[in-house]
Amino acid sequence: MFGFYRLAAAVPRLFLADVKSNTQEIIKLCRTASEKGATAVVFPEMCITGYTIGDLVFQKTLLDAAENAAVEIARATCNSNIIVIVGLPLRFDDRIYNTALVIQNGCIAGAVPKQQLVNYREYHEKRYFASGRDVFDSFVNIGDQVVPFGSDLIFSAGGEFKFGVEICEDLWSVNAPSGELALAGALALFNLACCTEYANKAALRRELIKVQSAKLNAAYVFASGGVYESTTDAVCSGHALIAENGNIAAENKRFMRDSSIIYSDVDLQTLASARRTDTSFFDNESSKSFCCIELPDDAAASPDLSYAVINPTPFLPAGEDSPAECMDIFNIQIAGLARRFEHSHSKSMVIGVSGGLDSTLALLVAYECTKLLGLPADTVKAYTMPGFGTTRLTRGNSEKLCDALNIPVKAIDITPSCRQHFADIEHDPADLSNTYENVQARERTQILMDIANKTGGMVIGTGDLSEMALGWCTYNGDHMSMYAVNSSIPKTLIRVMVKHIAGQHGGVLQEVLESILNTPVSPELLPPDKTGGIEQKTEDIIGPYELHDFFIYHFVKNNSTPEKIAALACEAWKGVYSKEVIEKTLKIFLKRFFQQQFKRSCSPDGVQATAVSFSPRGAWQMPSDAAAALWLER
């Protein structure tokens, strides 16, 4: 489904050196994973025998039993296309290799030996095993099957499902095999492990797997032996993890005494897109040749998205309770503005404050910038410019905000100049069309630009990423500035940042910020309603910003199709927005995104602080006359 595949990591209850019992448990878990719709399931290192069997690994009885068990496990997968990856000690050329077998539909498709042997602390692998680093282009007999064997194997199961296998310490080596496998096209990587525990090792392991998946734009599935491995000198915890491009998608509870499986619907299609758009990925050429093994059946895609981790607010990977991330973005904005202010030898920062979220964040950035540069607060020149739609609430909030920051604020009523302009261009003031609205926006920008000239300053732009994506701004009005501090920050993230900043303060500043947060988003370009409240509410016109920001991320960052974006949104916003609302809003997004590109093509400078930017100087390049039909027809 839309490039998603359900990956699983299983930790079976182990019976040390009891091959028959282990085989039964593995087969049982394979069937469970298959019933759950898993595409592939990986088991721990040497799970057929147990990893901590010591010198028993040399016993012919045990080695024979392990190979027979592999055949039995393969037989149990007949008439099923689930991919099973299990570990065992395997004989080859009079040596023993710590090996992973890839099995599907009765076929043992390949055998991958461990390359990096551990020989420190409680591990003494060189006593038992040979490294598979130099084994390639080889075959081994397992039962009546002749199986490709070597460290040069990569596996393909149709579509995007191309994967590789490494074993435990391979990941910890300086040049992990997973790096070469990824360069050879593996989008999913499976690791069979048996890790002992000590304080904080699990956290280190988790970070290593996260970073490896991020470096490789890949899914990384890890299963480690559990508490029934020998405890003579150490304890294993049965840690299982699934990471996807730098994020932990699923993780089990360690030290469990029963068998367990974790699942995640992983988006391999998006991972492939990330590699295509990350042009540095393919700058690293693989130094190794791989033999691609075609599996008997195509991999089964996820039957649904029930195990998918779909963040409804993808611009906030850590969720709304992420003060560190909010402050990181805030500091990026401040640093960008400080550099531009110093370089331009400006004497003032001129900003229009409306009492809305965008100008509030921009004003807070400008205020903190003066503190960073050791400048007086009145370096910021704030102006509220009431027009035909300005309400008492928003004007009051803008003035209270400036007062709380000790920033002088002046009011310039734009209605007389707008009325004069209506007369000059022969526009009827009763005609509340785009002309009526845009005259006000351009009048405000003209005032700010001229004040900047007069005070030797620069106009600080307040427009955000969401507005630029939708073109929800007046061309050469609020669209234009001398430095746009919010240009890569979507509306929903601005709300979270202002909320976080409000929580850091008390008194009047917190009160006014909370009032601004509770005010509907509006350009206030149409007259107020009969009660004096805001008549023109943006989200009533174009749809929820929560959805638009979700669409921006998946359309621009992940290059997802409209069908996929709608399906992801339905899952992420289940119970909040109906399918009808999502599809209607998506159509609005696509139409406006293509129609309004001309505004993005000449947008002002502004620092990138999130994963998406529309800077025409490299971040986003698109012709202003591109047609949307292909996307709207789907």
N, C-alpha and C positions, 0 to 999 in steps of 0.2 A: 504493500500500500504506500504509494507516493515515495518509494525509495526507502521505506522503513523495514528493518529486519529485527526480529526478536532474538536477542542474544541472551544466553544464560550461563551462569557459573554455578556449578554444583559442588557441594562438599559432603561426600557420603560418610556415614558412620563406618569407621574402619575396623577391620579385624586383622591385626598385624600378622602377616605371613599366611593368613587363611584366604587363599586365592578364591576358593569356591564361594565363601560368604561374601567377599568383596565383589565378585562378579555378579552375584544375585542383586546386591544393593545397587550397583552401577546400572544394571539393566532396568531395575525398578525406577530409578531416577530418570533414566533415558525416556521411559514410557511416560512418566509424569511430565517431563519437559515437552515431549511431543504433543501430549494432550493439551498443553497450555499454548500450543502454537509456536514453540521455539524453532527458530531457523537452525541454530547451532548451540551446543552445550559443551562446555569445557570442564574437565575434572582435574583434581590435583595431580601433581608429579608422582609417578609410580603408584597410582591409586589402586592398581590391580593387586599389588603385593604389599603395599606400605613402603614408605621411604626409609624408615629407620630400622631396617631389618639387619643391618650390619653385615657380617660375613656370610649370612644365609644367602646373600645375593649370588654367591659362587655356586650354590647347590644346583645341580642339574635338575633335581626334582622340582625345585621352585621355578627355575627358568622354563622348563617344559610346561609346567602348569600355567605360567603367565601367558605363554604363547597360545596355549589351548583356550585360555580364557578370552584372549583377544578375538579368536575365531568365533567363540560363543557369543560375545558381545556383538560382533559384526552380524552374525546370523540373526540375532534378536532385532536388528534394525531393518531386516528385509521388509519390503513393501512400505517403507517410510523414508521420506527424504530429509529427515532431521540429520544434521551433521554432528557426529560425536567425536570428541577429542579426549583420549585417555592416555595415561602414562604407565609404562612398565619397563623393567630391565630387559634388554634385547641383545641376543648374541649376533655378532657379525664379524667374520674374519678372525675367529678365535679371541675376540674381545667382547666386553660387555659395554653396552651403551645405555645411558639413561635416555629413554625415547618417548616421544609422543606419537600416537597413531591417529590418523584422520580416517574416520569411518563413515560410510553412508550407504544405505540400502543394501546391506550385506557385503559391501566391498570395503576392504582396507585399502584406501586410495593412496596412502603415503605414510612414511615413517620418518620423523624428524628427530635427530639426536641432539642432545644438549651440547653446547659448544664451550661454555665457560664453566669449568669445574671448580667447585669451592673446596679450599683446603686450609681453612683456618677455624679457630674456636672449635665448636662442636661438629663441624663438617670435615669429612675426610674423603671426599669423592675420588680423588686420584688413586686412592687405595683400591677402589672398586671399578671405576669406569674409565673408558677412553673418551677423549674429546671428539666430538663430531665435526669440529671446525674444518677439517680437511677431507671430509667424506662427502663426495658428490658424484653424480652420474652413476649411482650404484643401485643394486636391487637386493632384497632379502626375502627369503622364503618364510612365510608365516602360514602354517597349515598347508593348504594346497594353493595358496595365493602367492604370486610373485609380486612383491610390493616395492615401488620406488623408495629408495632410502638415501638420505643425505641432508646436508644443511643448505642445499641449493633448491629446495622445493617451495613452491608457492602454489596456492590452490584457487581454482575458479569454479564457481557454481552458478554461472549465468548472471546477467544484469550487472548490478554494481557489486555483487558479492564476490570479491576477491580478497583472500585472507592469507595470513602467515602465522607461523607458530614459533614461539621461543619458550625456553624452560628456565624458570626461576632466576638463577644468577646471571643468565644471559642479559636480562634487563639491567642489571647493576654494572655490567662491564662497560669499559670506556667507549667502545663502539658496539652498541647493542645490535644484535641481528635485526631487531624490529625496524631500525633505521633503514637498512638495506632493503628489507621487505617492503617498506612503505614506498621507497623510491622505485621499486619494481612494480608498484601498483596495488599493494595490499591496503585496503581501507579498514579492515578489521584485523586485529592482532590478538592472539590468544596465548596466555601464559599459564602453564601448569607449574605449580610451585609447592614447596613444603617449607615454609618459613617458621623458624623458631621465634619466640617472643622475648623481648625485654622492654623495660620502660621506654615509652615514646617511639618504639620501632614502628608500630602500626601507623603513627602519624607521618613518619618519614616515608614509609611505603606508599601511603595514600598520596602524598605530594609527588613522589617520583612517578607514579602511574598517571596522575593528572598532568604533570609536565610533559611526560612522554607522549600522551595522547594529543596535547596541544602542539608540541613540536612537529608531530607527524600528521596533523589534521586527520586523525584516525580515531576509531573506537578501540579501546583496549580492555580486554576481558581477562580477569585474573582470578584463579581459584587455588587456594593453598590448603595443604593437609591440616586435619583438625586434631582435637584433643586426644584421640585414640592412637596417635603415633606414640612411640616410646617416650617416656618422661624420665629416662635414666639421667640425662644431663640437661635437658631443656624441655620446654613445653611449646607445642604448636597450637595455634588458635583457630584454624579453619577460616582465615580471612578471605572474603570474596568481594571483588570490586568490579564495577563496570564504569569506565570513564569514556567520555565523548568530547573530544576536542577541548580538553582542559577543564571539563566539569565532571564531577562524580554523578553519574546517572542512577546508580544503585549500589548499595553496600549492605552486607549482612551484619548480624550481631555476632561478634567473635565468641569463642569458647562454648559454642553450642554442643550439646551432647547427642543430638539427633541429626539425621541427615537434613540438609537444607538446599534450596535453590533460590537464586535471585534472578530477576529478569529485567531487561530494558529493551524497549523498542528504539533502536538506534537509526538515525537518519543518515544512511550511507550516501544518499544522493546529494545531500547538502555538504557532506565531507568532501565528495568529489568536486563539487562546485568551489569549495574553499581552496582546494589545491589549484584549480584552474585560475582563480583570481589572485591567489597568493603567488605572484610571479617568481618569488625567490625560492619556492619549494623545489622547482625543477632545475634550479641552478646547481643543485647538488647531484652530481651524477653518481649512479651506483657503480661501485668497482667490482661488482659480482654479477655473474650470469646466473639466472634462475631457470629451472625447468618448471613450466606451468602445468599442473596436473588438473585436468578437467574431471570434475566429479560426475558420477553417474546421472544425477538429477540436478535440475536447476533448484537453487535455494528457494524455499517458500518465504514469501514476504510476510510481514506482520499481518495477521487477520484483522486487526483493529489497532487503535492507538492507546489501549488501556494501560500499557507499560511504558508509554512515552513520557519523557519529562519535557513538557511544553510550558515555558515560562510566559504567563500572560503579559508580563512587563519585561521584555527581553533586553531593554536598555539598562535594566537593573538586575544583572545576573544574581546578585546576592539577596534580592528581594528588597522590600521597602525598608526593612530595619538594617540599613547598611550605612551608618554614619561615616565610616572610613571612606567609602566610595564617593559619597556626596561631597565630603571635604576634599577629596582628591580632585574631583571635577571642578569644584569651586576654586581651588588653588591653581589649577591649570588656566582657568579664565583670568584670574588675577595676574598670573605671571605673563600671560599673553598681552594683556592690556598695559601692564607696566613697561614691557619692552617696547611696545609701539609708542606709548606716551613719551618715553625718554628719547627714542630715536627721532620722533617728529618735533622735538623741542617745543611741545605744546605747553601752554600755560593754564589750560582749563579743560575739564571734561564736561561737555554739554549733553544733557540728557532730558528727554521728555518723559515725565512720570504721569501715568494714567490712572494709577490705583489698581492696575491689573498685575497678573503674575509675572509677565515677561519684563516689564519695566522695573518691577520690584527687584527681581534677581539682578538685572543689569545695574541698578542703583547700588545694591549691596556689593557687587563686584567693584564698582568704581570707588565706593567708600573704603573698602579694604585695600584697594590699590593705593589710595592716598596714604593710608597708614604704613603700607609697605615701603613707600618711597619717602616717608617722612614729610608729607605735605599737609597743609591745613585742610580741614574738611571742606572749606568753602572753595577749594580748587574745583570741586564738583558744582556745576551750575545747573540746578534743577528747575524745570519749568512745567507747570501744569497749564494746559491749553484747552479750557472748556469750549465745547462746540454745541451743536444742536442736540446731541444725544447724551451729553455728559450728565450723570446723576450726582445728587448731593453725596451719596455714599462713596462713590469712587473718587470724587474730588477731595472729599474729606480724608479718605484713606491716604491719598498721595501726599497731602500736606502734613498729616500726622506722621507718616513714615519719614519724611524729610526732617521734621522737627525732632523726632526720636534719634536721628543720626547726626543732629546739629549741622545739617546741610541747608543753606538758605534756598528757599523756593519762591519763585515768582509766578503769578498767574497772568496769562495773556489770553484774553477772550478773543477767539478767532471768528466769532459770528459776524462782526461788522465787515471784516475783510472778505469773508466767504460770500456775504450778501453782495458786496461790491463786485466780486468776481462773477457771481451768477449774472449780475447785470451786464458786465463786460462781455460775457460769452452768450448772453441772451438765453439763459437757462431759467425756467420757471421753478422757484423754490418749493412749490407744491409737488413737483415731480421728484419723488424720492428714489431715483434710479442710481446706477453706479456713479453717474456724474456728481450727483448730490453728495454721495459718500466720499468719492475720491478727491473732490475739491478740498474737503476738510483735511484729509490725510496729507495731501501735498502742501497745503498751507502750513501745517505743523512742521513738516520737514524743512520748508523754506525758512521758517522762523529760526529753527535750530541751526541750520547751516549758516545763516547770516549772523546769528549770535556767536557762533564759533569763529567766524571771520573777525568779528569785532573784538572778541576776547582772546584771540590768538589760541583758540582751542580746537578740539576735535569732537565731532558728534559721535556719541556712543550708541550703537544700534541695539535695539531691544528685541528684534524679531528672532523667532526660534526655528528649529529644524522642521517641526510639524507644519508651520506656516509656509516655509519655503517649499516643502514637498507638495502641498496643496495649492500653492500660489495664493494663499489667503492673506494677501498684503497688496497694497497699492503700489503699482510700478512707479518708481521714482518718488514714492511717498515714504511710508514706513519701511518700504523695501530697501531704502538706501541709507547709508551712514558712512562714517570714516573708519569705524572698526566695530564689527558685530560680535559682541562677546557671547551671545547665546546661540550662535549660528549652527552649532552641532548638537544642541540639547533639545530633545523633544518636549512637548508641552507637559506630558505626564511626569517626566523626570524633573522638570522645573518645579512642579507642584511638590514633589517629594523633597527636593532640595530646600525650598522655602519653608516647608514644614519642619525639616531638620534644623534649619537655622533659627526658626522661631523657638524651638525647644531648647536651644542653647542660651536663650535670653529670657529675661523676665520683664515686668513692668509694661510700659507703653509700647515698646517695640514688639514684644510678643503679642500683645493685644491687637495691634494694627496688622501684623502679619497674619494672624489667625482670621481677622476680618477679611483680608484680601483673599485668603484661601477659601473662604466661604462665599465669595462673590462669583456669580456665573461669568464664564469667559465671554467677552463681548468687545467688538471694536468701538461700540457706542457711537455709531455714525448716523443712527436714526433716532428720532425723538423718543423720549421716555414714554412709558405707558401712562394710563390715567392716574395711577397712584404715585407717579414720579420714579418708578422702578425701571430697571433695564428691560427694554422691549426687544432688542436685537441680541439673541443668545446664539452664539456661534454653533454650539453642538446641536441645537434644534434645526439648524440649516444644513450642516454638512455631515452630521453624525458624531458619535463619541470620539474624542481624541484618543481614548484608550485603544480603540480599534485601529484608528489611523496610524498610531505609533507602532502597533503590532504589525500592520501591513508594511510600513516603511522598512522595518528591520528585515522582514522575510523577503520582501521584493528586492530591496537594494543590496542588503548584506548577503543573503543566501540565494538570490536569483531564483526563487521559488515560483512555480506557476500559480495562476489565480485559483485553480481548483485545489491545489495543495494548501495555499494560504487560507482559503475558506475552511478547509477541513481542519487545519491546525487551530484556527480561531474558534471554530465550533467546540473543539475539545478543550482549549485553554479557557474559554469564557463560558463553559457549560453552566447553565443555571443563571447566567447574568444577562447574556444577549441571545436572542433567538437566531436560528439559521437565517430567517428572512431579513432581520436587521443587519446581520453580518454581511450577507450577500449584497444587500442594497448599499451599505456603506462602502464595501469593496469596489463596487462599480463607480461610486462617486470618487473614491480615491484614484482609481485608474484613469478615469476621464480627466480629472484635474491634474494629475501628475504629468500626463503627456501634454495637455493644453498649456500648462504654466511653466514649461521648461525655460521659456525665454527669460523669465525673471531670474532663474537660477544661473543662467549663462552670463549674467553680469552682476552677480552678487558681490558685496564688498568683502574685504579680508575679514577673517574671523578664525580663531584658533579651534582646531579639532580637539574635542574633549571626550567624545564617545566613539563607538564603533562605526558611525556613519557620518559622513560630511558631504555637502553638496557643492563644495568649492569647485568652480569650473577650471581651477588651475591644476587639476590632477585627480582630485578625489572622485568627481562625478563628471563624466563627459558624455553628452547626449545632444543630438541635433534638436533644435527647437521646433522643427517641422516633422518630427517622427510621428507616425500614426499609431493610435492606440487600438485599432481594429482587431489585430491579432490577439490581443490580451482580453478584449471585451467579448470576443466571439466564443471564448472557451466556457 
